[in-house]
Amino acid sequence: MAAIGVGLCDMCDTGVADRTVFSISLIKHFYMKTNMGNTDRIIRVLLAIVFAGLYFTGTVAGTWGTVLVVLGGIFLATSVISFCPLYTLVGVNTCKK
C-alpha cells in the first residue's frame, strides 16, 4: 500500500485514506474490539457530566475534584471508542452478541 492513497480494510470492507488511518484500523480490529454496550456507554457519559458538574460548580474541590475530573475524562473517552481496557483484563463484555 502506498504512503498516501485509498485502501480497503480486509476485515470490515471500509475504505481508509492513508497508512495512518489503516494502522489505526488494524489496531482497533486486533487489540481494541468493542466491549461496551450502549447502556454502559450512556451511563459513563452521564457520570462524566455529573463529575464535571460537581467539579465546576465547586461542590467537590481539591484532590477529590481532580480525581473526579480525570475519572470523568476516562469514562468519556472509553464511551467514545466503545472500548474499556479494564473490561478486557477481567473478561467483561457488555455488548449484545
QUIGIMO-V536871 format. One record per backbone hydrogen bond with DSSP energy under -1.0 kcal/mol. NH is the residue of the N-H (numbers start at 1). CO is the residue of the C=O. E is the energy in kcal/mol with one decimal. If there is no record, write none. Layout:
<<NH & CO & E> <NH & CO & E>>
//
This chain:
<<5 & 17 & -1.4> <7 & 16 & -2.5> <9 & 14 & -2.7> <13 & 9 & -2.0> <16 & 7 & -1.9> <19 & 3 & -1.4> <22 & 18 & -2.3> <23 & 19 & -2.8> <24 & 20 & -2.4> <25 & 21 & -2.4> <26 & 22 & -2.3> <27 & 23 & -2.5> <28 & 24 & -2.4> <29 & 25 & -2.0> <30 & 26 & -2.3> <31 & 27 & -3.0> <32 & 27 & -1.2> <35 & 82 & -1.7> <36 & 82 & -1.0> <41 & 37 & -2.2> <42 & 38 & -2.7> <43 & 39 & -2.4> <44 & 40 & -2.1> <45 & 41 & -2.2> <46 & 42 & -2.5> <47 & 43 & -2.5> <48 & 44 & -2.2> <49 & 45 & -2.2> <50 & 46 & -2.4> <51 & 47 & -2.9> <52 & 48 & -2.4> <53 & 49 & -2.5> <54 & 50 & -2.6> <55 & 51 & -2.1> <56 & 52 & -3.1> <57 & 53 & -1.6> <58 & 55 & -1.1> <59 & 54 & -1.1> <60 & 54 & -1.9> <66 & 62 & -2.1> <67 & 63 & -2.6> <68 & 64 & -2.4> <69 & 65 & -2.2> <70 & 66 & -2.5> <71 & 67 & -2.7> <72 & 68 & -2.7> <73 & 69 & -2.2> <74 & 70 & -2.3> <75 & 71 & -2.7> <76 & 72 & -2.5> <77 & 73 & -2.6> <78 & 74 & -2.8> <79 & 75 & -1.8> <80 & 76 & -2.1> <81 & 77 & -1.9> <83 & 78 & -1.2> <88 & 84 & -1.4> <89 & 85 & -1.7> <90 & 86 & -1.9> <91 & 87 & -1.1> <92 & 87 & -2.4> <94 & 35 & -2.0>>
//
